[in-house]
Amino acid sequence: MPSIPPITKALMLICVAIFFAGQLLPGVIGPFEILAALWPIGSGRFLPWQVVTYSFLHGSIGHLFFNMLGLWMFGAELERLWGGRRYWQFLLASVLSAALAQLLFTMFTGSRWPTVGASGALFGLLLAYGMLFPNRTIMPLFPPIPMKARTFVIVFGGLELLFGLSGASGIAHFAHLGGMLGGFLMIRYWRGQAPFGRR
């Protein structure tokens, strides 16, 4: 198994450390998590740095596990391909666009609940993987059916849209879609494609 490149490794360690610190020291880490989660603008708890810090928090061990698994599966290879600087830029674009999508969604629905998790960045990485390696076969855990990366991205993007439109489920589906959109636009920007001019 190839070694995990430095940025992906650091992000995984930070997310795991914050989660378990919150489980072991809730009285100490709890106030930090409240300040770091992404609160809706109308909640009275929204703070500017939350559009980034929310991505380091996770609500459950399952949430953490699947996000870190995806970060390792897709992020490690993309970091090796792009290098650290471009990888950071891509992650930041996905995290910010996911936060913006979720803030808009909560504004329209009137939700007062916070959002946490690296899923927006993960869905951005997933989209990039499908764009760069469309014909590579991958085996998702759910469902355990081998499929091409391009098909995997289309299926999961469609499911996120369907679940998001079907009603509240406790999952930030539109944040996931926002992460995919931010990743897509970042790649278009690097390529000098519409809606951006040639670079």
Buried (B, 14 or more C-beta within 10 A) or exposed (E): EEEBBEBBBEBBEEBBEBBEBBEEEEEEBEEBBEEBBBBBEEEEBBEEEBBBBBBBBBBEEEBBEBBBEBBBBBBBBBBBBBEEEBBBBBBBBBBBBBBBBBBEBBEEEEBEEBBBBBBBBBBBBBBBBBBBBEEEEBEBEEEEEEBBBBBBBBBBBEEBBEBBEEEEEEBBBBBBBBBBBBBBBBBBBBEEEEEEEEE
